[in-house]
Amino acid sequence: MNKKQKLIKQMAKRAKARENKKEKPNPSSKAKPKYISKAERAKLEALAATQDDAPAQEQATSGSQEQAE
């Protein structure tokens, strides 16, 4: 192997080493949402439904009181 080829290979090796040091974006390292079991989802859904219904009932009762006056 002549000198020129040897230098080219060394430069390529160094360039590759520099590239390997760089942190590459990894699509699989994105933050995943925490797993919520089916039972937990049902509980949260029921809780949300009761909370959504409560303000609607309060508004309905306050609205009927205003109309009564």
CHARMM internal coordinates of N, CA and C (Angstrom, degrees):
IC EDIT
DIST 1 N 1 CA 1.4476
DIST 1 CA 1 C 1.5389
ANGL 1 N 1 CA 1 C 107.28
DIST 1 C 2 N 1.3142
ANGL 1 CA 1 C 2 N 114.83
DIHE 1 N 1 CA 1 C 2 N 132.53
DIST 2 N 2 CA 1.4536
ANGL 1 C 2 N 2 CA 116.08
DIHE 1 CA 1 C 2 N 2 CA -178.33
DIST 2 CA 2 C 1.5202
ANGL 2 N 2 CA 2 C 111.13
DIHE 1 C 2 N 2 CA 2 C -84.83
DIST 2 C 3 N 1.3228
ANGL 2 CA 2 C 3 N 115.56
DIHE 2 N 2 CA 2 C 3 N 173.66
DIST 3 N 3 CA 1.4673
ANGL 2 C 3 N 3 CA 121.54
DIHE 2 CA 2 C 3 N 3 CA -174.31
DIST 3 CA 3 C 1.5231
ANGL 3 N 3 CA 3 C 112.35
DIHE 2 C 3 N 3 CA 3 C -61.10
DIST 3 C 4 N 1.3389
ANGL 3 CA 3 C 4 N 116.56
DIHE 3 N 3 CA 3 C 4 N -41.73
DIST 4 N 4 CA 1.4638
ANGL 3 C 4 N 4 CA 120.87
DIHE 3 CA 3 C 4 N 4 CA -175.89
DIST 4 CA 4 C 1.5385
ANGL 4 N 4 CA 4 C 110.26
DIHE 3 C 4 N 4 CA 4 C -63.60
DIST 4 C 5 N 1.3228
ANGL 4 CA 4 C 5 N 116.46
DIHE 4 N 4 CA 4 C 5 N -44.53
DIST 5 N 5 CA 1.4614
ANGL 4 C 5 N 5 CA 120.39
DIHE 4 CA 4 C 5 N 5 CA 179.54
DIST 5 CA 5 C 1.5296
ANGL 5 N 5 CA 5 C 110.78
DIHE 4 C 5 N 5 CA 5 C -63.33
DIST 5 C 6 N 1.3061
ANGL 5 CA 5 C 6 N 115.75
DIHE 5 N 5 CA 5 C 6 N -40.11
DIST 6 N 6 CA 1.4549
ANGL 5 C 6 N 6 CA 120.82
DIHE 5 CA 5 C 6 N 6 CA -179.42
DIST 6 CA 6 C 1.5307
ANGL 6 N 6 CA 6 C 110.24
DIHE 5 C 6 N 6 CA 6 C -62.55
DIST 6 C 7 N 1.3350
ANGL 6 CA 6 C 7 N 116.35
DIHE 6 N 6 CA 6 C 7 N -45.09
DIST 7 N 7 CA 1.4576
ANGL 6 C 7 N 7 CA 120.45
DIHE 6 CA 6 C 7 N 7 CA 179.09
DIST 7 CA 7 C 1.5300
ANGL 7 N 7 CA 7 C 111.07
DIHE 6 C 7 N 7 CA 7 C -63.08
DIST 7 C 8 N 1.3201
ANGL 7 CA 7 C 8 N 116.81
DIHE 7 N 7 CA 7 C 8 N -41.91
DIST 8 N 8 CA 1.4662
ANGL 7 C 8 N 8 CA 120.50
DIHE 7 CA 7 C 8 N 8 CA -179.73
DIST 8 CA 8 C 1.5265
ANGL 8 N 8 CA 8 C 109.84
DIHE 7 C 8 N 8 CA 8 C -62.22
DIST 8 C 9 N 1.3165
ANGL 8 CA 8 C 9 N 117.40
DIHE 8 N 8 CA 8 C 9 N -43.31
DIST 9 N 9 CA 1.4677
ANGL 8 C 9 N 9 CA 120.80
DIHE 8 CA 8 C 9 N 9 CA 179.40
DIST 9 CA 9 C 1.5227
ANGL 9 N 9 CA 9 C 111.19
DIHE 8 C 9 N 9 CA 9 C -64.62
DIST 9 C 10 N 1.3186
ANGL 9 CA 9 C 10 N 117.46
DIHE 9 N 9 CA 9 C 10 N -40.05
DIST 10 N 10 CA 1.4598
ANGL 9 C 10 N 10 CA 120.97
DIHE 9 CA 9 C 10 N 10 CA 178.70
DIST 10 CA 10 C 1.5239
ANGL 10 N 10 CA 10 C 110.71
DIHE 9 C 10 N 10 CA 10 C -64.64
DIST 10 C 11 N 1.3226
ANGL 10 CA 10 C 11 N 116.31
DIHE 10 N 10 CA 10 C 11 N -42.92
DIST 11 N 11 CA 1.4625
ANGL 10 C 11 N 11 CA 119.86
DIHE 10 CA 10 C 11 N 11 CA 179.53
DIST 11 CA 11 C 1.5275
ANGL 11 N 11 CA 11 C 110.71
DIHE 10 C 11 N 11 CA 11 C -64.32
DIST 11 C 12 N 1.3165
ANGL 11 CA 11 C 12 N 116.70
DIHE 11 N 11 CA 11 C 12 N -40.45
DIST 12 N 12 CA 1.4587
ANGL 11 C 12 N 12 CA 120.61
DIHE 11 CA 11 C 12 N 12 CA 179.21
DIST 12 CA 12 C 1.5285
ANGL 12 N 12 CA 12 C 110.11
DIHE 11 C 12 N 12 CA 12 C -64.97
DIST 12 C 13 N 1.3121
ANGL 12 CA 12 C 13 N 116.00
DIHE 12 N 12 CA 12 C 13 N -40.18
DIST 13 N 13 CA 1.4622
ANGL 12 C 13 N 13 CA 120.85
DIHE 12 CA 12 C 13 N 13 CA 179.66
DIST 13 CA 13 C 1.5285
ANGL 13 N 13 CA 13 C 110.32
DIHE 12 C 13 N 13 CA 13 C -63.54
DIST 13 C 14 N 1.3266
ANGL 13 CA 13 C 14 N 116.59
DIHE 13 N 13 CA 13 C 14 N -43.56
DIST 14 N 14 CA 1.4637
ANGL 13 C 14 N 14 CA 120.67
DIHE 13 CA 13 C 14 N 14 CA 179.13
DIST 14 CA 14 C 1.5333
ANGL 14 N 14 CA 14 C 110.95
DIHE 13 C 14 N 14 CA 14 C -66.05
DIST 14 C 15 N 1.3235
ANGL 14 CA 14 C 15 N 116.96
DIHE 14 N 14 CA 14 C 15 N -40.33
DIST 15 N 15 CA 1.4628
ANGL 14 C 15 N 15 CA 120.91
DIHE 14 CA 14 C 15 N 15 CA 179.32
DIST 15 CA 15 C 1.5268
ANGL 15 N 15 CA 15 C 109.83
DIHE 14 C 15 N 15 CA 15 C -63.31
DIST 15 C 16 N 1.3150
ANGL 15 CA 15 C 16 N 115.98
DIHE 15 N 15 CA 15 C 16 N -41.75
DIST 16 N 16 CA 1.4650
ANGL 15 C 16 N 16 CA 120.44
DIHE 15 CA 15 C 16 N 16 CA 178.85
DIST 16 CA 16 C 1.5226
ANGL 16 N 16 CA 16 C 110.21
DIHE 15 C 16 N 16 CA 16 C -63.84
DIST 16 C 17 N 1.3212
ANGL 16 CA 16 C 17 N 117.70
DIHE 16 N 16 CA 16 C 17 N -39.98
DIST 17 N 17 CA 1.4624
ANGL 16 C 17 N 17 CA 121.93
DIHE 16 CA 16 C 17 N 17 CA 178.86
DIST 17 CA 17 C 1.5253
ANGL 17 N 17 CA 17 C 110.45
DIHE 16 C 17 N 17 CA 17 C -64.27
DIST 17 C 18 N 1.3425
ANGL 17 CA 17 C 18 N 116.65
DIHE 17 N 17 CA 17 C 18 N -39.81
DIST 18 N 18 CA 1.4672
ANGL 17 C 18 N 18 CA 120.25
DIHE 17 CA 17 C 18 N 18 CA 177.48
DIST 18 CA 18 C 1.5219
ANGL 18 N 18 CA 18 C 110.61
DIHE 17 C 18 N 18 CA 18 C -64.21
DIST 18 C 19 N 1.3164
ANGL 18 CA 18 C 19 N 117.20
DIHE 18 N 18 CA 18 C 19 N -40.92
DIST 19 N 19 CA 1.4611
ANGL 18 C 19 N 19 CA 121.43
DIHE 18 CA 18 C 19 N 19 CA 179.71
DIST 19 CA 19 C 1.5279
ANGL 19 N 19 CA 19 C 110.94
DIHE 18 C 19 N 19 CA 19 C -64.68
DIST 19 C 20 N 1.3205
ANGL 19 CA 19 C 20 N 116.35
DIHE 19 N 19 CA 19 C 20 N -37.91
DIST 20 N 20 CA 1.4692
ANGL 19 C 20 N 20 CA 120.35
DIHE 19 CA 19 C 20 N 20 CA -179.17
DIST 20 CA 20 C 1.5261
ANGL 20 N 20 CA 20 C 111.90
DIHE 19 C 20 N 20 CA 20 C -67.98
DIST 20 C 21 N 1.3347
ANGL 20 CA 20 C 21 N 116.91
DIHE 20 N 20 CA 20 C 21 N -26.42
DIST 21 N 21 CA 1.4581
ANGL 20 C 21 N 21 CA 120.03
DIHE 20 CA 20 C 21 N 21 CA 179.08
DIST 21 CA 21 C 1.5188
ANGL 21 N 21 CA 21 C 111.71
DIHE 20 C 21 N 21 CA 21 C -73.02
DIST 21 C 22 N 1.3316
ANGL 21 CA 21 C 22 N 117.07
DIHE 21 N 21 CA 21 C 22 N -28.05
DIST 22 N 22 CA 1.4588
ANGL 21 C 22 N 22 CA 121.23
DIHE 21 CA 21 C 22 N 22 CA -178.36
DIST 22 CA 22 C 1.5190
ANGL 22 N 22 CA 22 C 109.43
DIHE 21 C 22 N 22 CA 22 C -68.70
DIST 22 C 23 N 1.3266
ANGL 22 CA 22 C 23 N 114.36
DIHE 22 N 22 CA 22 C 23 N 141.98
DIST 23 N 23 CA 1.4544
ANGL 22 C 23 N 23 CA 119.61
DIHE 22 CA 22 C 23 N 23 CA 179.48
DIST 23 CA 23 C 1.5216
ANGL 23 N 23 CA 23 C 108.52
DIHE 22 C 23 N 23 CA 23 C -84.56
DIST 23 C 24 N 1.3133
ANGL 23 CA 23 C 24 N 116.10
DIHE 23 N 23 CA 23 C 24 N 120.15
DIST 24 N 24 CA 1.4525
ANGL 23 C 24 N 24 CA 120.93
DIHE 23 CA 23 C 24 N 24 CA -178.31
DIST 24 CA 24 C 1.5252
ANGL 24 N 24 CA 24 C 109.39
DIHE 23 C 24 N 24 CA 24 C -93.42
DIST 24 C 25 N 1.3234
ANGL 24 CA 24 C 25 N 116.66
DIHE 24 N 24 CA 24 C 25 N 145.19
DIST 25 N 25 CA 1.4696
ANGL 24 C 25 N 25 CA 118.52
DIHE 24 CA 24 C 25 N 25 CA 177.46
DIST 25 CA 25 C 1.5274
ANGL 25 N 25 CA 25 C 110.01
DIHE 24 C 25 N 25 CA 25 C -67.00
DIST 25 C 26 N 1.3139
ANGL 25 CA 25 C 26 N 115.08
DIHE 25 N 25 CA 25 C 26 N 129.36
DIST 26 N 26 CA 1.4617
ANGL 25 C 26 N 26 CA 120.37
DIHE 25 CA 25 C 26 N 26 CA -178.09
DIST 26 CA 26 C 1.5242
ANGL 26 N 26 CA 26 C 108.19
DIHE 25 C 26 N 26 CA 26 C -110.52
DIST 26 C 27 N 1.3212
ANGL 26 CA 26 C 27 N 117.85
DIHE 26 N 26 CA 26 C 27 N 112.66
DIST 27 N 27 CA 1.4700
ANGL 26 C 27 N 27 CA 119.15
DIHE 26 CA 26 C 27 N 27 CA -176.95
DIST 27 CA 27 C 1.5216
ANGL 27 N 27 CA 27 C 113.00
DIHE 26 C 27 N 27 CA 27 C -64.63
DIST 27 C 28 N 1.3149
ANGL 27 CA 27 C 28 N 117.52
DIHE 27 N 27 CA 27 C 28 N -24.87
DIST 28 N 28 CA 1.4688
ANGL 27 C 28 N 28 CA 119.24
DIHE 27 CA 27 C 28 N 28 CA -178.68
DIST 28 CA 28 C 1.5268
ANGL 28 N 28 CA 28 C 112.20
DIHE 27 C 28 N 28 CA 28 C -81.86
DIST 28 C 29 N 1.3475
ANGL 28 CA 28 C 29 N 118.07
DIHE 28 N 28 CA 28 C 29 N -6.93
DIST 29 N 29 CA 1.4606
ANGL 28 C 29 N 29 CA 120.11
DIHE 28 CA 28 C 29 N 29 CA -178.54
DIST 29 CA 29 C 1.5260
ANGL 29 N 29 CA 29 C 111.90
DIHE 28 C 29 N 29 CA 29 C -92.85
DIST 29 C 30 N 1.3369
ANGL 29 CA 29 C 30 N 117.79
DIHE 29 N 29 CA 29 C 30 N 8.69
DIST 30 N 30 CA 1.4604
ANGL 29 C 30 N 30 CA 120.09
DIHE 29 CA 29 C 30 N 30 CA 177.99
DIST 30 CA 30 C 1.5217
ANGL 30 N 30 CA 30 C 108.49
DIHE 29 C 30 N 30 CA 30 C -65.94
DIST 30 C 31 N 1.3049
ANGL 30 CA 30 C 31 N 114.99
DIHE 30 N 30 CA 30 C 31 N 147.56
DIST 31 N 31 CA 1.4579
ANGL 30 C 31 N 31 CA 120.04
DIHE 30 CA 30 C 31 N 31 CA -178.89
DIST 31 CA 31 C 1.5200
ANGL 31 N 31 CA 31 C 109.62
DIHE 30 C 31 N 31 CA 31 C -67.15
DIST 31 C 32 N 1.2963
ANGL 31 CA 31 C 32 N 114.96
DIHE 31 N 31 CA 31 C 32 N 122.11
DIST 32 N 32 CA 1.4549
ANGL 31 C 32 N 32 CA 119.96
DIHE 31 CA 31 C 32 N 32 CA 177.90
DIST 32 CA 32 C 1.5134
ANGL 32 N 32 CA 32 C 108.81
DIHE 31 C 32 N 32 CA 32 C -90.20
DIST 32 C 33 N 1.3138
ANGL 32 CA 32 C 33 N 117.20
DIHE 32 N 32 CA 32 C 33 N 146.41
DIST 33 N 33 CA 1.4615
ANGL 32 C 33 N 33 CA 118.10
DIHE 32 CA 32 C 33 N 33 CA 174.51
DIST 33 CA 33 C 1.5325
ANGL 33 N 33 CA 33 C 109.71
DIHE 32 C 33 N 33 CA 33 C -67.67
DIST 33 C 34 N 1.3078
ANGL 33 CA 33 C 34 N 115.14
DIHE 33 N 33 CA 33 C 34 N 146.15
DIST 34 N 34 CA 1.4516
ANGL 33 C 34 N 34 CA 120.25
DIHE 33 CA 33 C 34 N 34 CA -178.25
DIST 34 CA 34 C 1.5258
ANGL 34 N 34 CA 34 C 109.31
DIHE 33 C 34 N 34 CA 34 C -64.35
DIST 34 C 35 N 1.3184
ANGL 34 CA 34 C 35 N 117.21
DIHE 34 N 34 CA 34 C 35 N 140.09
DIST 35 N 35 CA 1.4573
ANGL 34 C 35 N 35 CA 121.63
DIHE 34 CA 34 C 35 N 35 CA -178.69
DIST 35 CA 35 C 1.5236
ANGL 35 N 35 CA 35 C 110.20
DIHE 34 C 35 N 35 CA 35 C -68.36
DIST 35 C 36 N 1.3167
ANGL 35 CA 35 C 36 N 115.65
DIHE 35 N 35 CA 35 C 36 N 132.14
DIST 36 N 36 CA 1.4588
ANGL 35 C 36 N 36 CA 121.27
DIHE 35 CA 35 C 36 N 36 CA 177.05
DIST 36 CA 36 C 1.5202
ANGL 36 N 36 CA 36 C 106.57
DIHE 35 C 36 N 36 CA 36 C -119.06
DIST 36 C 37 N 1.3213
ANGL 36 CA 36 C 37 N 115.75
DIHE 36 N 36 CA 36 C 37 N 124.18
DIST 37 N 37 CA 1.4607
ANGL 36 C 37 N 37 CA 120.01
DIHE 36 CA 36 C 37 N 37 CA -176.74
DIST 37 CA 37 C 1.5206
ANGL 37 N 37 CA 37 C 110.41
DIHE 36 C 37 N 37 CA 37 C -67.74
DIST 37 C 38 N 1.3269
ANGL 37 CA 37 C 38 N 114.58
DIHE 37 N 37 CA 37 C 38 N 164.13
DIST 38 N 38 CA 1.4583
ANGL 37 C 38 N 38 CA 121.02
DIHE 37 CA 37 C 38 N 38 CA -178.37
DIST 38 CA 38 C 1.5270
ANGL 38 N 38 CA 38 C 110.61
DIHE 37 C 38 N 38 CA 38 C -61.41
DIST 38 C 39 N 1.3410
ANGL 38 CA 38 C 39 N 116.89
DIHE 38 N 38 CA 38 C 39 N -39.88
DIST 39 N 39 CA 1.4622
ANGL 38 C 39 N 39 CA 121.25
DIHE 38 CA 38 C 39 N 39 CA 179.71
DIST 39 CA 39 C 1.5310
ANGL 39 N 39 CA 39 C 110.40
DIHE 38 C 39 N 39 CA 39 C -64.98
DIST 39 C 40 N 1.3366
ANGL 39 CA 39 C 40 N 116.54
DIHE 39 N 39 CA 39 C 40 N -42.18
DIST 40 N 40 CA 1.4643
ANGL 39 C 40 N 40 CA 120.50
DIHE 39 CA 39 C 40 N 40 CA 178.70
DIST 40 CA 40 C 1.5232
ANGL 40 N 40 CA 40 C 110.67
DIHE 39 C 40 N 40 CA 40 C -64.03
DIST 40 C 41 N 1.3483
ANGL 40 CA 40 C 41 N 116.59
DIHE 40 N 40 CA 40 C 41 N -41.13
DIST 41 N 41 CA 1.4651
ANGL 40 C 41 N 41 CA 119.27
DIHE 40 CA 40 C 41 N 41 CA 178.56
DIST 41 CA 41 C 1.5144
ANGL 41 N 41 CA 41 C 110.94
DIHE 40 C 41 N 41 CA 41 C -62.12
DIST 41 C 42 N 1.3341
ANGL 41 CA 41 C 42 N 116.37
DIHE 41 N 41 CA 41 C 42 N -39.01
DIST 42 N 42 CA 1.4655
ANGL 41 C 42 N 42 CA 120.31
DIHE 41 CA 41 C 42 N 42 CA 179.21
DIST 42 CA 42 C 1.5237
ANGL 42 N 42 CA 42 C 110.10
DIHE 41 C 42 N 42 CA 42 C -64.78
DIST 42 C 43 N 1.3335
ANGL 42 CA 42 C 43 N 116.94
DIHE 42 N 42 CA 42 C 43 N -42.32
DIST 43 N 43 CA 1.4681
ANGL 42 C 43 N 43 CA 121.02
DIHE 42 CA 42 C 43 N 43 CA 178.56
DIST 43 CA 43 C 1.5288
ANGL 43 N 43 CA 43 C 110.39
DIHE 42 C 43 N 43 CA 43 C -61.89
DIST 43 C 44 N 1.3325
ANGL 43 CA 43 C 44 N 116.12
DIHE 43 N 43 CA 43 C 44 N -47.03
DIST 44 N 44 CA 1.4615
ANGL 43 C 44 N 44 CA 120.10
DIHE 43 CA 43 C 44 N 44 CA -179.44
DIST 44 CA 44 C 1.5228
ANGL 44 N 44 CA 44 C 111.54
DIHE 43 C 44 N 44 CA 44 C -63.56
DIST 44 C 45 N 1.3254
ANGL 44 CA 44 C 45 N 115.79
DIHE 44 N 44 CA 44 C 45 N -38.63
DIST 45 N 45 CA 1.4611
ANGL 44 C 45 N 45 CA 119.95
DIHE 44 CA 44 C 45 N 45 CA 179.05
DIST 45 CA 45 C 1.5253
ANGL 45 N 45 CA 45 C 110.75
DIHE 44 C 45 N 45 CA 45 C -65.14
DIST 45 C 46 N 1.3356
ANGL 45 CA 45 C 46 N 116.56
DIHE 45 N 45 CA 45 C 46 N -42.65
DIST 46 N 46 CA 1.4616
ANGL 45 C 46 N 46 CA 120.58
DIHE 45 CA 45 C 46 N 46 CA 179.00
DIST 46 CA 46 C 1.5300
ANGL 46 N 46 CA 46 C 110.59
DIHE 45 C 46 N 46 CA 46 C -64.81
DIST 46 C 47 N 1.3080
ANGL 46 CA 46 C 47 N 116.14
DIHE 46 N 46 CA 46 C 47 N -41.94
DIST 47 N 47 CA 1.4539
ANGL 46 C 47 N 47 CA 121.49
DIHE 46 CA 46 C 47 N 47 CA 178.94
DIST 47 CA 47 C 1.5320
ANGL 47 N 47 CA 47 C 110.63
DIHE 46 C 47 N 47 CA 47 C -62.45
DIST 47 C 48 N 1.3321
ANGL 47 CA 47 C 48 N 115.98
DIHE 47 N 47 CA 47 C 48 N -44.09
DIST 48 N 48 CA 1.4547
ANGL 47 C 48 N 48 CA 120.30
DIHE 47 CA 47 C 48 N 48 CA 179.49
DIST 48 CA 48 C 1.5298
ANGL 48 N 48 CA 48 C 110.39
DIHE 47 C 48 N 48 CA 48 C -64.73
DIST 48 C 49 N 1.3125
ANGL 48 CA 48 C 49 N 116.53
DIHE 48 N 48 CA 48 C 49 N -38.22
DIST 49 N 49 CA 1.4631
ANGL 48 C 49 N 49 CA 120.03
DIHE 48 CA 48 C 49 N 49 CA -179.93
DIST 49 CA 49 C 1.5261
ANGL 49 N 49 CA 49 C 110.65
DIHE 48 C 49 N 49 CA 49 C -65.36
DIST 49 C 50 N 1.3330
ANGL 49 CA 49 C 50 N 117.40
DIHE 49 N 49 CA 49 C 50 N -40.26
DIST 50 N 50 CA 1.4625
ANGL 49 C 50 N 50 CA 120.00
DIHE 49 CA 49 C 50 N 50 CA 179.43
DIST 50 CA 50 C 1.5221
ANGL 50 N 50 CA 50 C 110.73
DIHE 49 C 50 N 50 CA 50 C -69.19
DIST 50 C 51 N 1.3137
ANGL 50 CA 50 C 51 N 117.35
DIHE 50 N 50 CA 50 C 51 N -36.04
DIST 51 N 51 CA 1.4596
ANGL 50 C 51 N 51 CA 120.54
DIHE 50 CA 50 C 51 N 51 CA 179.00
DIST 51 CA 51 C 1.5229
ANGL 51 N 51 CA 51 C 110.84
DIHE 50 C 51 N 51 CA 51 C -70.68
DIST 51 C 52 N 1.3282
ANGL 51 CA 51 C 52 N 117.01
DIHE 51 N 51 CA 51 C 52 N -35.44
DIST 52 N 52 CA 1.4607
ANGL 51 C 52 N 52 CA 120.24
DIHE 51 CA 51 C 52 N 52 CA 178.32
DIST 52 CA 52 C 1.5251
ANGL 52 N 52 CA 52 C 110.86
DIHE 51 C 52 N 52 CA 52 C -69.73
DIST 52 C 53 N 1.3203
ANGL 52 CA 52 C 53 N 116.93
DIHE 52 N 52 CA 52 C 53 N -35.34
DIST 53 N 53 CA 1.4571
ANGL 52 C 53 N 53 CA 120.86
DIHE 52 CA 52 C 53 N 53 CA -178.91
DIST 53 CA 53 C 1.5321
ANGL 53 N 53 CA 53 C 111.57
DIHE 52 C 53 N 53 CA 53 C -72.81
DIST 53 C 54 N 1.3208
ANGL 53 CA 53 C 54 N 118.16
DIHE 53 N 53 CA 53 C 54 N -36.06
DIST 54 N 54 CA 1.4616
ANGL 53 C 54 N 54 CA 122.17
DIHE 53 CA 53 C 54 N 54 CA -175.70
DIST 54 CA 54 C 1.5357
ANGL 54 N 54 CA 54 C 112.07
DIHE 53 C 54 N 54 CA 54 C -60.72
DIST 54 C 55 N 1.3240
ANGL 54 CA 54 C 55 N 120.93
DIHE 54 N 54 CA 54 C 55 N -49.30
DIST 55 N 55 CA 1.4691
ANGL 54 C 55 N 55 CA 119.59
DIHE 54 CA 54 C 55 N 55 CA 178.72
DIST 55 CA 55 C 1.5303
ANGL 55 N 55 CA 55 C 111.87
DIHE 54 C 55 N 55 CA 55 C -64.16
DIST 55 C 56 N 1.3103
ANGL 55 CA 55 C 56 N 116.85
DIHE 55 N 55 CA 55 C 56 N -35.03
DIST 56 N 56 CA 1.4590
ANGL 55 C 56 N 56 CA 119.63
DIHE 55 CA 55 C 56 N 56 CA 179.48
DIST 56 CA 56 C 1.5266
ANGL 56 N 56 CA 56 C 110.01
DIHE 55 C 56 N 56 CA 56 C -65.21
DIST 56 C 57 N 1.3274
ANGL 56 CA 56 C 57 N 117.37
DIHE 56 N 56 CA 56 C 57 N -39.01
DIST 57 N 57 CA 1.4599
ANGL 56 C 57 N 57 CA 120.95
DIHE 56 CA 56 C 57 N 57 CA 179.25
DIST 57 CA 57 C 1.5274
ANGL 57 N 57 CA 57 C 110.01
DIHE 56 C 57 N 57 CA 57 C -68.36
DIST 57 C 58 N 1.3261
ANGL 57 CA 57 C 58 N 117.77
DIHE 57 N 57 CA 57 C 58 N -40.04
DIST 58 N 58 CA 1.4653
ANGL 57 C 58 N 58 CA 121.27
DIHE 57 CA 57 C 58 N 58 CA 179.10
DIST 58 CA 58 C 1.5161
ANGL 58 N 58 CA 58 C 110.56
DIHE 57 C 58 N 58 CA 58 C -63.64
DIST 58 C 59 N 1.3170
ANGL 58 CA 58 C 59 N 117.10
DIHE 58 N 58 CA 58 C 59 N -41.41
DIST 59 N 59 CA 1.4593
ANGL 58 C 59 N 59 CA 120.51
DIHE 58 CA 58 C 59 N 59 CA 179.40
DIST 59 CA 59 C 1.5181
ANGL 59 N 59 CA 59 C 110.31
DIHE 58 C 59 N 59 CA 59 C -66.41
DIST 59 C 60 N 1.3161
ANGL 59 CA 59 C 60 N 116.42
DIHE 59 N 59 CA 59 C 60 N -38.02
DIST 60 N 60 CA 1.4623
ANGL 59 C 60 N 60 CA 120.17
DIHE 59 CA 59 C 60 N 60 CA -179.46
DIST 60 CA 60 C 1.5272
ANGL 60 N 60 CA 60 C 110.06
DIHE 59 C 60 N 60 CA 60 C -66.38
DIST 60 C 61 N 1.3385
ANGL 60 CA 60 C 61 N 117.31
DIHE 60 N 60 CA 60 C 61 N -41.75
DIST 61 N 61 CA 1.4593
ANGL 60 C 61 N 61 CA 120.24
DIHE 60 CA 60 C 61 N 61 CA -179.82
DIST 61 CA 61 C 1.5214
ANGL 61 N 61 CA 61 C 110.76
DIHE 60 C 61 N 61 CA 61 C -70.95
DIST 61 C 62 N 1.3144
ANGL 61 CA 61 C 62 N 117.91
DIHE 61 N 61 CA 61 C 62 N -38.94
DIST 62 N 62 CA 1.4640
ANGL 61 C 62 N 62 CA 119.93
DIHE 61 CA 61 C 62 N 62 CA 179.47
DIST 62 CA 62 C 1.5209
ANGL 62 N 62 CA 62 C 110.08
DIHE 61 C 62 N 62 CA 62 C -70.26
DIST 62 C 63 N 1.3023
ANGL 62 CA 62 C 63 N 117.62
DIHE 62 N 62 CA 62 C 63 N -33.53
DIST 63 N 63 CA 1.4512
ANGL 62 C 63 N 63 CA 121.47
DIHE 62 CA 62 C 63 N 63 CA 177.72
DIST 63 CA 63 C 1.5063
ANGL 63 N 63 CA 63 C 111.67
DIHE 62 C 63 N 63 CA 63 C -67.50
DIST 63 C 64 N 1.3326
ANGL 63 CA 63 C 64 N 117.03
DIHE 63 N 63 CA 63 C 64 N -38.21
DIST 64 N 64 CA 1.4623
ANGL 63 C 64 N 64 CA 120.11
DIHE 63 CA 63 C 64 N 64 CA -179.79
DIST 64 CA 64 C 1.5368
ANGL 64 N 64 CA 64 C 110.28
DIHE 63 C 64 N 64 CA 64 C -72.06
DIST 64 C 65 N 1.3366
ANGL 64 CA 64 C 65 N 117.18
DIHE 64 N 64 CA 64 C 65 N -30.03
DIST 65 N 65 CA 1.4527
ANGL 64 C 65 N 65 CA 120.74
DIHE 64 CA 64 C 65 N 65 CA 178.00
DIST 65 CA 65 C 1.5293
ANGL 65 N 65 CA 65 C 110.38
DIHE 64 C 65 N 65 CA 65 C -69.23
DIST 65 C 66 N 1.3294
ANGL 65 CA 65 C 66 N 116.19
DIHE 65 N 65 CA 65 C 66 N -38.64
DIST 66 N 66 CA 1.4528
ANGL 65 C 66 N 66 CA 120.50
DIHE 65 CA 65 C 66 N 66 CA 178.90
DIST 66 CA 66 C 1.5204
ANGL 66 N 66 CA 66 C 110.18
DIHE 65 C 66 N 66 CA 66 C -66.16
DIST 66 C 67 N 1.3159
ANGL 66 CA 66 C 67 N 117.29
DIHE 66 N 66 CA 66 C 67 N -37.93
DIST 67 N 67 CA 1.4514
ANGL 66 C 67 N 67 CA 120.55
DIHE 66 CA 66 C 67 N 67 CA 179.97
DIST 67 CA 67 C 1.5124
ANGL 67 N 67 CA 67 C 110.65
DIHE 66 C 67 N 67 CA 67 C -70.04
DIST 67 C 68 N 1.3345
ANGL 67 CA 67 C 68 N 118.12
DIHE 67 N 67 CA 67 C 68 N -31.81
DIST 68 N 68 CA 1.4625
ANGL 67 C 68 N 68 CA 122.43
DIHE 67 CA 67 C 68 N 68 CA -178.97
DIST 68 CA 68 C 1.5325
ANGL 68 N 68 CA 68 C 110.06
DIHE 67 C 68 N 68 CA 68 C -69.16
DIST 68 C 69 N 1.3107
ANGL 68 CA 68 C 69 N 118.54
DIHE 68 N 68 CA 68 C 69 N -29.42
DIST 69 N 69 CA 1.4656
ANGL 68 C 69 N 69 CA 121.84
DIHE 68 CA 68 C 69 N 69 CA -178.82
DIST 69 CA 69 C 1.4529
ANGL 69 N 69 CA 69 C 110.04
DIHE 68 C 69 N 69 CA 69 C -76.13
END
COOR INIT
IC SEED 1 N 1 CA 1 C
IC BUILD
